[in-house]
Amino acid sequence: MEFSELLDKRYSVRSYKSDDVEEEKLLKVLDAGRRAPSAVNNQPWFFIVCSKEETKAKLRHVYDREWFVAAPVIIAVCIDREVSWKRKDGKDYGDVDAAIALDHMTLQAAELGLGTCWIGNFYADKASEALNLPSHVEPLAFTPLGYPDQLPAKKGRKSLEDIVCWEKFDK
C-alpha cells in the first residue's frame, strides 16, 4: 500500500465490532509506537492497554461515550515528565514525542484493518486515578482499537495554499 493510500485509509472510528483484536495485531500496533522517534531518543512514553471490562468501566468516567468503552481495546498514551526532553526555554517535548508515537500506532492500525480514534477530550485527573499513574506520568491521549463497524466519512482538508507559507509567515 502506498503511504498516501494509508493516510486516506485512517479515519476516526466511533463504532466498533465486538470482535477481539488478535494479539499479533495489537503487538504490531504497540511496536509501531515504540519505534517512533523522540527528542534526544528519550522515549518518554508508556502505553497502557485496557481490555478488561472492569478497567473499561473505570474509563467511562474519564470519557463518557458508549462507543469508547465498547471497543475491544483502549490504549492510553502517557508521558513520563521525568524523562521527557526539555528545550532551553523550558518547552517540554513529551507531548510531541507521545503524539508521534500515537500517530505511528494509528497508521499501523489502519494498515492492519483496525480502527482508532484519537481522544484528547477527557478528564486527566480521573484518567490518572483509573490507571494508577504516578504524579510524574501524565495521560496525553486515548485511542479505542478494534474493527470498524462504520464506513469513513469524507475528510475535509484545507488546501496547501491555505496552510503553506514560503520563507516567512504571510497569511
HELIX and SHEET records of a PDB file:
HELIX    1   1 PHE A    3  LYS A    9  1                                   7    
HELIX    2   2 GLU A   23  ARG A   34  1                                  12    
HELIX    3   3 ALA A   39  ASN A   41  5                                   3    
HELIX    4   4 GLU A   53  LEU A   59  1                                   7    
HELIX    5   5 GLU A   66  ALA A   70  1                                   5    
HELIX    6   6 GLY A   94  GLU A  111  1                                  18    
HELIX    7   7 ALA A  124  ALA A  130  1                                   7    
HELIX    8   8 LEU A  160  ILE A  163  1                                   4    
SHEET    1   A 4 TRP A  45  CYS A  50  0                                        
SHEET    2   A 4 VAL A  73  ASP A  80 -1                                        
SHEET    3   A 4 VAL A 137  GLY A 146 -1                                        
SHEET    4   A 4 GLY A 115  THR A 116 -1                                        
END                                                                             
